[in-house]
């Protein structure tokens, strides 16, 4: 995987911060890292209140605060920053329910060879800097 180390750290840090912020005392936050044939996948799961399916795309808009987040500190910029970093790297982000409740977020960063193949075939307008 090629990418900006500091930006990738910022994206994961934002996800961990959100998971910790919304997980009640005694709950769990888990982080995972997996390499597949064509990607590196970073996952963050928590046992917080989760995110309704209807809000799973809008949470990436700047200044958007979900109903559950309205009474917690923040300005609604963290997930929009994650979305921008993901887009810059030609990656993808998905949100779903975590097993047993809570939220599961996955960042899927293409391996360098896969990103080059996408750029060569015109499927992606961005080729991450080396």
C-alpha positions in Angstrom: 0.0 0.0 0.0 1.3 3.5 -0.9 -0.1 6.5 0.9 0.6 9.4 3.2 1.4 7.8 6.6 0.3 10.9 8.6 -3.0 11.2 6.8 -3.8 7.5 7.2 -2.9 7.8 10.9 -5.3 10.7 11.2 -8.1 8.8 9.6 -7.7 5.8 11.9 -7.2 8.1 14.9 -10.5 9.8 14.1 -12.3 6.5 14.0 -10.8 5.3 17.2 -11.7 8.6 18.9 -15.3 8.3 17.8 -15.5 4.7 19.0 -14.1 5.6 22.4 -16.4 8.6 22.6 -19.6 6.7 21.9 -18.8 3.4 23.8 -20.3 3.4 27.3 -18.2 2.5 30.3 -17.5 -1.3 30.3 -17.9 -1.5 26.5 -15.3 -2.5 24.0 -13.5 -1.0 21.1 -11.6 -3.3 18.8 -9.2 -2.4 16.0 -8.2 -4.8 13.3 -5.8 -4.9 10.3 -5.9 -7.4 7.5 -4.1 -7.7 4.2 -5.9 -9.3 1.3 -4.6 -10.0 -2.2 -5.6 -6.5 -3.4 -6.0 -4.3 -0.3 -5.2 -3.5 3.3 -8.3 -3.3 5.4 -8.4 -1.4 8.7 -11.4 -2.0 11.0 -12.7 -0.3 14.1 -15.7 -1.8 16.0 -17.3 -0.7 19.2 -20.2 -1.6 21.5 -21.7 1.8 21.5 -25.2 2.8 20.3 -24.4 2.2 16.6 -25.5 4.3 13.7 -28.9 4.0 12.0 -28.6 2.8 8.4 -30.1 6.0 7.1 -27.2 8.1 8.5 -24.3 5.9 7.3 -23.6 8.1 4.3 -24.6 11.5 5.7 -22.2 11.2 8.7 -19.3 11.8 6.2 -20.7 15.3 5.3 -18.9 18.3 7.0 -20.6 19.5 10.2 -23.1 16.7 10.2 -23.9 15.4 13.7 -26.0 12.3 14.2 -28.9 12.5 16.7 -26.8 10.4 19.1 -23.9 12.8 18.8 -25.7 16.1 19.5 -24.9 16.0 23.2 -21.2 15.0 22.9 -18.2 17.3 22.2 -17.3 17.8 18.6 -18.0 19.8 15.5 -18.9 17.1 12.9 -15.6 17.3 11.1 -13.9 14.1 12.0 -15.7 11.7 9.7 -15.7 14.2 6.8 -11.9 14.3 7.2 -11.8 10.5 7.1 -13.9 10.6 3.9 -11.5 13.1 2.3 -8.4 11.0 3.3 -10.1 7.8 1.9 -10.9 9.5 -1.4 -7.4 10.9 -1.7 -6.0 7.4 -1.4 -8.4 5.7 -3.8 -9.7 3.8 -0.8 -13.2 2.9 0.4 -15.1 3.2 3.7 -18.1 1.2 4.9 -20.1 1.4 8.1 -22.3 -1.5 9.3 -23.6 -2.9 12.6 -21.0 -4.5 14.7 -21.7 -8.1 15.9 -23.6 -7.8 19.2 -24.5 -4.1 18.6 -22.5 -1.0 18.0 -20.7 0.2 14.9 -18.2 -1.4 12.6 -16.2 0.8 10.2 -13.9 -0.6 7.6 -11.3 1.4 5.6 -10.1 -0.5 2.5 -6.9 0.8 1.0 -5.9 -0.7 -2.4 -2.5 -2.3 -2.7 -0.1 -0.3 -4.9 -0.4 -2.8 -7.8 -4.3 -2.7 -7.7 -4.3 1.1 -7.6 -2.0 1.2 -10.6 -4.2 -1.2 -12.5 -7.2 0.9 -11.8 -5.4 4.0 -13.0 -4.2 2.3 -16.1 -7.7 1.1 -17.0 -9.2 4.5 -16.3 -11.4 3.3 -13.4 -9.8 5.7 -11.0 -8.8 9.3 -11.5 -6.3 9.2 -8.7 -3.0 7.4 -8.5 -1.6 7.8 -5.0 1.8 9.5 -4.8 4.8 7.3 -4.3 
